[in-house]
């Protein structure tokens, strides 16, 4: 199995580093702090509180999905999403999910939370051919990640869930609606004040700029 190739905990970092392109990375110190807060709030708001696997998040997702009668919410942590981006395919099988969890545990053993978040932000797909926060910031807004505004951060934080559907250039209305949903999430989780959220929602045109 895939996991068998990564059983040696001392070899895990080398395997991961061979698969990512550090030379293209934007260091977390050069990414807008609000962008980091936004992606955590949307993708894994208990990121700094739990380990590689969030049992509370899994339980909540199972309940929501059961009540809805179909899959509405996932329970994957940022660590799980990161190893999936780097090592795994998008197939939904029990064995792949098991590999994802085991690799996420290894990731948390060898990297700090901020290092994991940095890897995640530099390997996630943001749509429109843009992989990583650097390409996404330049593609959609023509700025570096350190210069992103509140509204732009909210827009980008909403893309990983469905990057093609929420692409600000191809689907501006859907992107704006998703951005506003993210702003509401940020407000509900006390990352942003209601007044600042309303101001941010009015700062972008329908094209997301």
C-alpha positions as CSV (number, residue, x, y, z in Angstrom):
1,X,0.0,0.0,0.0
2,X,1.0,3.6,-0.2
3,X,1.3,3.8,3.5
4,X,3.9,1.0,3.4
5,X,6.2,3.3,1.5
6,X,6.1,5.9,4.2
7,X,6.2,3.7,7.3
8,X,9.7,5.0,8.2
9,X,8.9,8.2,10.1
10,X,12.4,9.5,9.5
11,X,11.9,9.3,5.8
12,X,8.6,11.1,5.6
13,X,9.9,14.6,5.3
14,X,12.3,13.6,2.5
15,X,9.4,12.0,0.6
16,X,7.2,15.1,1.0
17,X,10.0,17.6,0.1
18,X,10.7,15.7,-3.1
19,X,7.1,16.2,-4.2
20,X,6.8,19.9,-3.5
21,X,8.5,22.9,-5.2
22,X,10.0,25.0,-2.4
23,X,11.6,27.3,-4.9
24,X,8.1,28.4,-5.9
25,X,6.7,28.7,-2.4
26,X,5.6,32.0,-0.9
27,X,6.8,31.9,2.8
28,X,4.0,32.3,5.3
29,X,5.7,35.4,6.5
30,X,4.9,37.0,3.1
31,X,1.2,35.9,3.0
32,X,-1.4,38.3,4.4
33,X,-2.1,37.2,8.0
34,X,-5.8,37.7,7.2
35,X,-5.5,35.2,4.3
36,X,-4.2,32.6,6.7
37,X,-6.9,33.3,9.2
38,X,-9.6,33.2,6.4
39,X,-8.5,29.8,5.0
40,X,-8.3,28.3,8.5
41,X,-11.8,29.6,9.4
42,X,-13.3,28.2,6.2
43,X,-11.4,25.0,5.8
44,X,-10.6,23.8,9.3
45,X,-11.4,26.4,12.0
46,X,-10.1,24.2,14.9
47,X,-6.8,23.7,13.0
48,X,-4.6,25.0,15.9
49,X,-6.6,23.0,18.5
50,X,-6.7,19.4,17.2
51,X,-4.2,17.0,15.9
52,X,-3.9,15.5,12.4
53,X,-7.5,14.2,12.6
54,X,-10.4,16.2,14.0
55,X,-12.8,13.7,15.6
56,X,-15.2,16.5,16.5
57,X,-15.2,17.7,12.9
58,X,-15.8,14.2,11.6
59,X,-18.7,13.7,14.0
60,X,-20.3,17.0,13.0
61,X,-19.9,16.2,9.3
62,X,-21.5,12.8,9.7
63,X,-24.4,14.3,11.5
64,X,-24.9,17.0,8.9
65,X,-24.6,14.6,6.0
66,X,-27.0,12.2,7.6
67,X,-29.6,14.9,8.2
68,X,-29.2,16.2,4.7
69,X,-29.4,12.7,3.1
70,X,-26.2,13.3,1.1
71,X,-22.7,14.6,1.5
72,X,-22.8,18.3,2.4
73,X,-19.7,18.6,4.6
74,X,-16.4,16.9,4.8
75,X,-14.4,16.2,8.0
76,X,-10.9,16.5,6.6
77,X,-8.4,18.7,8.4
78,X,-5.9,20.9,6.7
79,X,-3.3,18.3,7.4
80,X,-5.3,15.7,5.6
81,X,-6.0,18.0,2.7
82,X,-2.3,18.8,2.5
83,X,-1.2,15.2,2.2
84,X,-4.0,14.5,-0.2
85,X,-2.7,17.3,-2.4
86,X,0.9,16.1,-2.3
87,X,0.6,12.3,-2.3
88,X,-2.9,11.0,-3.2
89,X,-5.5,11.0,-5.9
90,X,-9.0,12.3,-5.6
91,X,-10.6,8.9,-5.6
92,X,-13.0,8.3,-2.7
93,X,-12.2,4.9,-1.3
94,X,-11.8,3.5,2.2
95,X,-8.1,2.6,1.6
96,X,-7.3,6.0,0.2
97,X,-9.0,7.7,3.2
98,X,-7.0,5.5,5.6
99,X,-3.7,6.5,3.8
100,X,-4.7,10.1,4.1
101,X,-5.2,9.9,7.8
102,X,-2.0,8.0,8.4
103,X,0.0,10.4,6.3
104,X,-1.6,13.4,8.0
105,X,-0.4,12.0,11.4
106,X,3.1,11.8,10.0
107,X,2.8,15.3,8.7
108,X,1.8,16.6,12.1
109,X,4.7,14.7,13.7
110,X,7.3,16.4,11.5
111,X,6.0,19.9,10.8
112,X,4.6,22.7,12.9
113,X,1.1,24.0,12.4
114,X,2.4,27.1,10.6
115,X,4.6,25.0,8.4
116,X,1.7,22.8,7.4
117,X,-0.5,25.8,6.7
118,X,2.3,27.2,4.5
119,X,2.6,23.9,2.5
120,X,-1.2,23.8,2.2
121,X,-1.5,27.3,0.9
122,X,1.3,26.7,-1.7
123,X,-0.1,23.4,-3.0
124,X,-3.9,23.9,-3.0
125,X,-5.6,24.5,-6.4
126,X,-7.4,27.9,-6.6
127,X,-8.9,27.5,-10.1
128,X,-8.1,29.1,-13.4
129,X,-4.8,27.1,-13.6
130,X,-3.5,28.7,-10.4
131,X,-1.8,26.4,-8.0
132,X,-0.8,27.9,-4.7
133,X,-1.5,31.3,-3.1
134,X,1.2,33.1,-5.1
135,X,-0.3,32.2,-8.5
136,X,-3.8,32.8,-7.3
137,X,-3.1,36.3,-6.0
138,X,-1.4,37.3,-9.2
139,X,-3.9,35.6,-11.5
140,X,-7.1,37.1,-10.0
141,X,-5.9,40.4,-8.5
142,X,-2.4,41.2,-9.9
143,X,-0.9,41.5,-6.4
144,X,1.4,39.5,-4.2
145,X,-0.1,37.5,-1.3
146,X,1.2,40.0,1.2
147,X,-0.9,42.8,-0.4
148,X,-4.3,41.0,-0.5
149,X,-7.2,43.0,0.9
150,X,-9.9,41.6,3.2
151,X,-12.3,41.1,0.4
152,X,-9.7,39.4,-1.8
153,X,-8.7,37.1,1.0
154,X,-12.3,36.1,1.5
155,X,-12.7,35.5,-2.2
156,X,-9.6,33.2,-2.3
157,X,-10.5,31.4,0.9
158,X,-13.8,30.3,-0.8
159,X,-12.2,28.8,-3.8
160,X,-10.7,25.5,-2.7
161,X,-14.1,24.0,-2.0
162,X,-15.0,24.2,-5.7
163,X,-12.3,26.2,-7.6
164,X,-13.9,25.9,-11.1
165,X,-17.4,26.7,-10.0
166,X,-16.3,29.8,-8.0
167,X,-13.7,31.0,-10.4
168,X,-14.0,34.9,-10.2
169,X,-13.0,35.4,-13.8
170,X,-15.3,32.8,-15.4
171,X,-18.1,32.9,-12.9
172,X,-18.1,36.3,-11.2
173,X,-21.6,36.1,-9.8
174,X,-21.0,32.7,-8.2
175,X,-17.7,33.9,-6.9
176,X,-19.2,37.0,-5.3
177,X,-21.9,34.9,-3.6
178,X,-19.3,32.5,-2.3
179,X,-17.1,35.4,-1.1
180,X,-20.1,36.8,0.8
181,X,-20.7,33.4,2.4
182,X,-17.0,33.3,3.5
183,X,-17.4,36.8,5.0
184,X,-20.4,35.6,6.9
185,X,-18.4,32.6,8.2
186,X,-15.5,34.9,9.2
187,X,-18.0,37.1,11.1
188,X,-19.7,34.1,12.8
189,X,-16.2,32.9,14.0
190,X,-15.2,36.3,15.2
191,X,-12.4,36.7,12.7
192,X,-14.0,39.8,11.2
193,X,-16.5,42.3,12.6
194,X,-19.9,42.6,10.9
195,X,-19.1,46.2,9.9
196,X,-15.8,45.2,8.2
197,X,-17.6,42.2,6.5
198,X,-20.2,44.5,5.0
199,X,-17.5,46.9,3.9
200,X,-15.5,44.1,2.3
201,X,-18.6,42.8,0.4
202,X,-18.9,46.2,-1.2
203,X,-15.3,46.7,-2.2
204,X,-15.1,44.2,-5.0
205,X,-16.7,44.4,-8.4
206,X,-18.6,41.5,-9.9
207,X,-15.3,40.3,-11.4
208,X,-13.8,39.9,-8.0
209,X,-11.4,42.8,-8.2
